[in-house]
C-alpha cells in the first residue's frame, strides 16, 4: 500500500510526519511511501493552521486530494496536525471525503486508524486526545529531506501565550522530551546517515525547565556533540529573553555547534511588544544581540518580525526600521499580522488594513535586502566548510566544470541562501568540502574548492 505524505508548515510538523512514517513502517501493514501523487493509494495531510496563508494552503491540499478520493484513485484520506486539532468539526462536516481527523497528540494512532479505514471501519468523528502527553521520541524518523539533515524536536507546546498566537491552543503547554530519549533519537538519526542535526521546538531555550527545574539546553547539546557521525548541530527558535551565558559559552566551546542562532523577536516598538505579550523591549534586545556578537563574532543571526499588528502606527514602523539598521541581522523575514480567532489580539482595535500591512512588509524587506546583500559581499574571500546538496542538472560553469549547490553554516536548508561551486570533481550530496567564497550574487554566494582539499571526513 503506497502512502503519500503531504507535510505542511514548519519543520516541527515535518518531524511529526517523519515519525508517523516511522510508526507505519513499524506496523504489520504492507505500507511503503511515495512522493508521486499518481502512485498513491492513501494520502496523509499533516496540516498547519498558524496563520491565514497556512490554513489556505492546508485546505487547498485537502480539497485537491479529496477530488482524487472521489475519483476512486485513493482508498483513504487522513488529515492530521494543527488544522485537524483546531478545526476538527469543520473538516469532518464540510469535507466528507476525509476518512479520519487526528489531532496533534493522536498521531500515534495513525496505524490502527488506517488499518480500520482500509478494512471498512471509518472512525466516528475526529480523534482528539489530551494535549499534555510527553512528545514521542521512541519512534524511528523516516528522513525525507535527504540523508544528511535531521530535525530533532526537543519539546512540544508553548507557555508564552503571545497575544497573536494560537499555538498553545493547538499544541498544549510546554513539554520537554527527556534527555536520554533525545540522545537515543539522535543516535538513530546519525546511524541513518544524518550529519547535520537541527534542534527545534516552539521554544528551544526553555528546554528542560518542566522536567528538571532549570534550563538544560546547554547540557543537552554537550551530550549531542559527543555522538559519532554528527558534524553540525544547529539551534533554532531561541527566545531572546531565555538565552543564557551558559548557552553562548557552549556554542563557543563546542566545534560541532554551528555559529547560527535563530531568535524570533517579532517587533521593536516597546508599545507593540507589550501588546504582543512579549517579554523584552528594544533596549534589552539590542543588548542581547550585542552580547552574542561580542562573544561569537562570526555568529549568523536570524530573526522574524510581524508588521501590521493591531494599533501599529507609522511611528512604530519607523522604530522597526531603525532597529533593523542598528542590528543588521544576517537573515530576517517579515510576516504580515494574521488575525486569529480566539486570540486577545483579534479583539484589539483598530486592526490595520491588509493593504497597509503589505506595504509595510515590503518596505521592511527592501530595507533588509540591502543589508543582506552587503553581508553576502562581505563573505567574499572567506574559506568555509560547505555541505553539498546536489548538482545543477544541465548546468556547466564558465570554466567547463559542473556546478554544485551547497550550504554554509549560515544557511538553514530550504530557507536561507546557497553557495554555487564549479568543479570538475565528482561531489556526493551530503559531503563536506572547504570552499573559498569568490563572489556574491544578491543573497547567494559563489565559490571554488580550496586547492589540495579533499572531501572532508564526517565527524567522529
C-alpha positions in Angstrom: 0.0 0.0 0.0 1.7 3.2 -1.2 1.2 6.3 1.1 1.6 9.9 0.1 2.6 12.2 3.0 2.0 15.9 2.5 3.7 17.8 5.3 2.8 21.5 5.5 4.0 24.3 7.7 7.1 24.3 9.9 10.0 21.9 10.4 8.3 20.7 13.7 5.5 19.4 11.6 8.0 17.7 9.4 9.3 15.8 12.4 5.8 14.7 13.2 5.3 13.5 9.6 8.6 11.6 9.7 7.6 9.9 13.0 4.2 9.0 11.6 6.0 7.4 8.7 8.2 5.6 11.2 5.1 4.3 13.0 3.6 3.0 9.8 6.9 1.4 8.8 7.0 -0.4 12.1 3.4 -1.9 11.8 2.5 -5.2 10.3 0.7 -3.4 7.4 2.3 -3.6 4.0 3.0 0.1 3.8 5.5 2.0 1.6 5.9 5.7 0.8 5.8 7.7 -2.4 6.0 11.3 -3.3 4.2 10.7 -6.6 0.5 11.5 -6.3 -0.3 9.3 -9.3 1.1 6.2 -7.4 -0.5 6.9 -4.0 -3.3 4.7 -2.7 -3.5 6.5 0.7 -2.9 10.2 1.4 -2.0 11.8 4.8 -2.1 15.6 5.0 -0.2 16.9 8.0 -1.7 20.4 8.2 -0.6 23.9 9.5 -3.0 26.5 10.9 -0.7 29.1 12.3 -1.7 32.0 10.0 -4.3 32.5 7.2 -1.9 31.6 4.4 -1.0 28.4 6.1 -4.7 27.5 6.6 -5.4 28.2 2.9 -2.5 26.0 1.8 -3.8 23.2 4.1 -7.4 23.5 2.8 -6.2 23.6 -0.8 -4.2 20.4 -0.4 -7.0 18.6 1.3 -9.5 19.5 -1.4 -7.2 18.5 -4.2 -6.7 15.1 -2.6 -10.5 14.9 -1.9 -11.0 15.1 -5.7 -8.7 12.0 -6.1 -10.7 10.2 -3.4 -14.0 11.0 -5.2 -12.5 9.8 -8.5 -11.6 6.4 -6.8 -7.9 6.9 -7.0 -7.4 7.0 -3.2 -8.6 4.3 -0.8 -8.1 6.6 2.3 -7.6 10.3 3.1 -6.5 11.3 6.6 -5.9 14.8 8.0 -3.6 15.3 10.9 -1.8 18.2 12.6 -2.7 21.7 13.8 -5.7 22.3 11.5 -7.1 18.9 12.4 -6.7 19.9 16.1 -8.2 23.4 15.7 -10.9 22.8 13.1 -11.9 19.2 13.7 -15.7 19.8 13.4 -15.4 21.8 10.3 -13.3 19.3 8.5 -15.5 16.3 9.4 -18.6 18.2 8.5 -17.6 20.0 5.3 -15.2 17.6 3.6 -16.9 14.1 3.7 -14.1 12.6 1.6 -11.8 12.8 4.6 -11.9 9.4 6.3 -10.2 10.4 9.6 -9.1 13.5 11.5 -6.3 13.1 14.1 -5.3 15.9 16.5 -1.8 16.8 17.4 -1.5 14.3 20.2 -3.4 11.5 18.5 -1.0 10.9 15.6 0.4 7.8 17.3 -2.9 6.1 16.5 -2.5 6.5 12.7 -1.6 2.9 12.2 -4.7 1.4 13.8 -6.9 4.1 12.3 -5.6 3.5 8.8 -5.9 -0.3 9.2 -9.5 0.2 10.2 -10.3 2.5 7.3 -8.9 0.0 4.8 -11.0 -2.7 6.5 -14.1 -0.6 6.1 -14.3 0.9 9.6 -14.2 4.7 9.3 -13.8 6.4 12.7 -16.9 8.1 14.2 -15.7 11.7 14.4 -12.4 13.3 15.0 -9.8 11.7 17.2 -8.6 14.3 19.7 -6.5 13.5 22.8 -5.4 15.5 25.8 -2.5 17.8 24.8 -0.5 17.1 27.9 1.4 14.0 26.8 5.2 13.9 26.5 6.1 14.1 22.9 7.0 10.9 21.1 10.8 10.3 20.7 10.9 6.5 20.6 9.8 6.1 17.0 12.2 6.0 14.1 12.1 9.1 11.9 11.9 8.4 8.2 14.1 11.1 6.8 12.6 12.9 3.9 15.0 15.9 3.4 17.9 13.8 2.3 20.2 11.6 4.3 22.4 14.4 5.7 19.9 16.6 7.5 17.8 15.6 10.5 15.5 17.6 12.7 15.3 16.8 16.4 12.2 18.1 18.2 13.2 18.6 21.8 9.9 19.9 23.2 6.3 20.3 22.3 3.8 23.1 23.1 4.4 26.6 24.5 3.6 28.5 27.7 4.4 32.1 26.4 0.8 32.9 25.3 1.7 35.7 23.0 -1.5 37.7 22.2 -1.5 36.9 18.5 -0.6 33.2 18.7 -2.8 30.1 18.6 0.0 27.6 19.2 -0.8 26.9 22.9 -4.4 26.1 22.0 -3.3 23.6 19.3 -0.2 22.2 20.8 -0.8 22.5 24.6 1.6 23.6 27.3 5.4 23.2 27.1 6.6 19.6 27.5 10.3 18.7 27.1 11.4 15.3 25.8 13.7 13.6 28.3 17.4 14.0 27.5 18.0 10.3 27.3 15.3 9.8 24.7 16.6 12.7 22.6 20.1 11.2 22.7 18.8 7.9 21.5 16.8 9.5 18.8 19.9 11.5 17.7 21.9 8.3 17.6 19.3 6.7 15.3 19.4 9.7 13.0 23.2 9.6 12.8 23.0 5.9 12.1 20.7 6.6 9.2 23.3 9.0 7.6 22.4 12.3 9.2 25.4 14.6 9.7 23.6 17.8 10.4 21.3 17.9 13.5 18.8 20.8 13.8 17.2 21.3 17.2 13.6 22.6 17.0 10.7 23.3 19.3 8.2 26.1 19.7 11.0 27.4 22.0 14.3 25.6 22.4 15.8 27.8 25.1 13.4 26.7 27.8 14.2 23.1 27.3 14.2 21.1 30.5 12.6 23.6 32.8 9.4 21.4 33.2 11.4 18.2 33.7 14.5 19.2 35.6 13.5 22.5 37.2 16.1 24.5 35.2 17.2 25.2 31.6 19.1 22.2 30.3 19.7 23.1 26.6 23.4 23.7 27.2 23.8 20.2 28.8 21.7 18.6 26.0 23.8 19.9 23.2 27.0 19.0 25.0 25.7 15.4 25.1 24.7 15.6 21.4 28.2 16.8 20.5 29.6 13.5 21.7 27.7 11.5 19.2 29.7 9.9 16.4 28.7 10.8 12.8 27.2 14.2 13.7 29.2 17.0 12.2 27.0 20.1 12.6 24.4 20.9 15.3 22.1 23.9 14.7 19.8 25.5 17.2 16.5 27.2 16.1 13.7 29.2 17.9 15.7 30.7 20.8 13.6 33.3 22.5 15.9 36.2 23.3 15.0 36.6 26.9 15.8 33.0 27.6 19.3 32.9 26.0 21.8 32.3 28.8 25.5 32.9 29.1 25.9 29.1 29.5 24.3 28.6 26.1 26.6 31.1 24.4 29.6 29.6 26.2 28.7 26.1 24.9 28.4 27.5 21.4 31.8 29.0 21.7 33.5 25.9 23.1 31.9 23.0 21.0 33.1 23.0 17.4 30.2 20.9 16.2 27.7 23.7 17.1 27.5 26.0 14.1 27.6 29.7 14.8 24.0 30.3 13.8 21.2 31.4 16.0 17.5 31.8 15.1 16.0 34.3 17.5 12.3 35.3 16.8 11.8 38.9 18.0 8.6 39.9 16.2 8.8 43.7 16.7 11.0 46.5 18.1 8.4 49.1 19.3 8.1 48.8 23.1 4.4 49.6 23.0 3.7 46.9 20.4 5.9 44.4 22.2 3.8 44.9 25.3 0.6 44.4 23.4 2.0 41.3 21.8 2.7 39.9 25.3 6.5 39.6 24.5 9.0 39.7 27.4 11.6 42.1 26.1 11.9 45.7 25.0 14.1 47.3 22.3 16.9 48.2 24.6 17.1 44.7 26.0 17.0 43.2 22.6 19.9 45.3 21.4 21.9 44.4 24.5 21.3 40.7 23.9 22.4 41.0 20.3 25.5 43.0 21.1 26.5 40.4 23.8 26.1 37.5 21.4 28.1 39.2 18.7 30.8 40.2 21.2 31.2 36.6 22.4 30.8 34.9 18.9 32.0 37.5 16.3 31.2 35.3 13.3 27.6 34.4 14.5 24.9 34.4 11.9 21.7 35.9 13.5 18.3 35.2 12.0 15.0 36.7 13.2 11.4 37.2 12.2 9.2 40.2 12.5 5.4 40.8 12.4 4.1 44.0 10.8 0.5 45.3 10.8 -0.2 44.2 14.4 -3.4 45.9 15.7 -2.8 49.6 16.5 0.6 49.7 14.8 1.4 53.2 13.6 3.8 54.6 11.1 5.9 55.7 14.0 6.1 52.1 15.2 7.2 51.0 11.8 9.9 53.7 11.8 11.1 52.3 15.1 11.4 48.8 13.5 13.3 50.3 10.6 15.7 52.0 13.0 16.1 48.7 14.8 16.9 46.8 11.6 19.5 49.4 10.6 21.1 49.2 14.1 21.2 45.4 14.5 21.8 44.4 10.9 20.6 40.9 11.0 22.2 38.4 8.6 18.8 36.8 8.0 15.4 38.4 8.5 11.9 37.6 7.5 8.8 39.7 7.9 5.2 38.3 8.2 2.0 40.4 8.0 -0.1 40.0 11.1 -2.8 37.4 10.8 -6.0 37.9 12.8 -6.6 34.6 14.5 -9.9 33.9 16.2 -9.7 33.2 19.9 -6.6 35.3 20.5 -6.5 38.5 22.5 -5.0 40.4 19.6 -8.1 39.6 17.4 -10.2 41.7 19.7 -7.8 44.7 19.7 -8.8 47.9 17.8 -8.0 49.3 15.4 -7.0 46.5 13.2 -4.6 47.5 10.4 -5.9 47.3 6.8 -4.4 44.5 4.8 -3.0 46.8 2.1 -1.2 48.8 4.8 0.2 45.6 6.2 1.5 44.5 2.8 3.1 47.9 2.1 4.9 47.9 5.4 6.1 44.4 4.9 7.5 45.4 1.5 9.3 48.4 3.0 10.9 46.4 5.7 12.0 43.6 3.4 13.5 46.1 1.0 15.5 47.6 3.8 16.7 44.2 4.9 17.6 43.3 1.3 20.3 45.9 1.2 21.7 44.7 4.5 21.6 41.1 3.4 23.3 41.8 0.0 26.1 43.7 1.8 26.5 40.8 4.3 26.8 38.4 1.3 29.5 40.6 -0.3 31.4 40.7 3.0 31.8 36.9 2.8 34.0 37.1 -0.3 37.5 35.8 0.4 36.5 33.7 3.4 37.1 29.9 3.4 34.2 27.9 4.8 33.0 24.4 5.3 30.2 23.7 2.8 27.8 20.7 2.7 26.9 19.7 -0.8 23.2 19.4 -1.6 23.3 18.4 -5.3 24.5 19.2 -8.8 22.8 21.6 -11.1 21.4 19.4 -13.8 22.5 20.5 -17.3 24.5 23.4 -15.9 28.1 23.9 -16.8 30.3 26.6 -15.3 32.3 29.2 -17.2 35.4 27.0 -17.0 33.6 23.9 -18.2 33.1 22.2 -14.8 29.9 21.0 -13.2 28.1 23.4 -10.9 27.1 22.1 -7.4 24.8 23.7 -4.9 25.8 23.8 -1.2 25.2 25.4 2.1 27.5 27.1 4.6 26.9 27.2 8.4 25.0 30.4 7.7 22.1 28.6 5.9 19.2 26.6 7.0 18.0 24.0 4.4 15.2 25.3 2.2 15.1 28.7 4.0 18.3 30.6 3.6 20.8 31.1 0.8 23.0 28.8 -1.2 26.6 28.7 -2.5 27.3 27.6 -6.1 30.6 25.8 -6.7 32.1 25.0 -10.1 34.4 21.9 -10.1 35.5 19.1 -12.4 35.4 16.7 -9.4 32.5 14.4 -8.6 30.9 15.5 -5.3 28.4 13.5 -3.4 25.3 15.0 -1.9 25.9 15.2 1.9 29.7 15.5 1.6 31.6 18.4 3.1 34.3 20.4 1.3 36.4 23.5 2.1 35.4 26.4 -0.2 36.8 29.8 -0.8 34.0 32.3 -1.5 34.8 34.1 -4.7 31.6 36.2 -5.3 28.2 37.2 -4.2 25.0 37.4 -6.3 22.2 39.0 -4.3 21.6 36.6 -1.4 23.7 33.7 -2.8 27.4 33.1 -3.0 29.8 31.5 -5.5 33.0 29.7 -4.6 35.7 27.4 -5.5 37.1 24.4 -3.7 40.4 25.2 -2.0 43.4 23.8 -3.8 44.6 20.5 -2.4 41.4 19.9 -0.4 39.9 16.5 -0.5 36.4 15.7 0.6 36.3 16.2 4.4 35.7 13.3 6.6 32.4 13.1 8.5 32.9 13.9 12.2 33.7 11.2 14.6 
